[in-house]
Amino acid sequence: MALDFLTLNHLIFIVGEITIVVILGSLITAFILVVISLYSIKMKKLYFPQLIKSGLVFLEGIMKAMFRFFGLEDRDLYTFLIKLMNSMNAAEFARIPVTDRAIFMPQCLRSSKCPAHLTPEGLKCRNCGQCEVGGAHLLLEKMGYRVFIVPGSSFIKRMVKKYRPKAIVGVGCLSEVKEGIDMADKMGLVVMGVVTLKEGCVETINNWPELYEIAILGIDPASVPEDLHTLAD
C-alpha cells in the first residue's frame, strides 16, 4: 500500500514537471515567434512565415496576448496576418487554374447610385460606369474568373458550395478579410485577401492594383488583358 502511494506521488510529481516544462516551452516559443513577427513588421518583410503560421495555430492565444503587451494594435496584427497568409498561399494559388478560382467583392464598393439589384448570387453588375467595379468585373471575367459582388459571408459560403472553387480572393475591410481568410481556411480553400483603402458602408475604395496583381498570378501573360497588366503595374 505504501509502495503504491509513493508510486502515485512520484507519478504526480513527474506529470507536474512535464506540465511546467510544456508551459515554459510554450511561453518561450511564443515569445520567439512574436519577436520574429514584430521584426518582420518593422522590416516590412516576412521571416519564417511557415513557422509563424504554425505557432499561431497552436499558440494563438498566448501570441495575441504578447502582441498586445508589446503595444501592437489589433489592426496592425490583422494586417500582418493577412500579409502572412497571402505570402504563404501565393505559390499554391498560382498553380490553380483560373477556372477554379473565384473573386468576392463587397457591395460597398459600388456607387451610391448603383442600379444593380440583389439576386441569389449577389449583385449583378450592369456596367453602368458609375464606379470601378464594372470595369474590374469585365476584365476579371475575361480572364476566366467567377466574380461575385456580395453583401456578406453567407453569400460566399453559398457560392463556394454551389461552384466548388479551389481558390478564392476576398476583398473587404480589414476585419472582414481576416474573418474571410479564417473561414476559407477552415473550408480547405486557398485564399488571398485584399484590404480596401477606405472602409465604410458606402462607396468604399478598393486597392485595385493589389487585386489585379494577385489575379494574374500563375496565368499565361498572353491570357491577361493588356489593360489589366497596366493596372497591376
Secondary structure, 3 states (H helix, E strand, C coil): CHHHHHHHHHHHHHHHHHHHHHHHHHHHHHHHHHHHHHHHHHHCCCCCHHHHHHHHHHHHHHHHHHHHHCCCCHHHHHHHHHHHHHHHHHHHHHHCCHHHEEEEEEHHHCCCCCCCCEECCEECCCCCCCCCHHHHHHHHHHHCCEEEEECCHHHHHHHHHHHCCCEEEEEECHHHHHHHHHHHHHCCCEEEEEECCECCCCCCECCHHHHHHHHCCCCCHHHCCHHHHHHHC
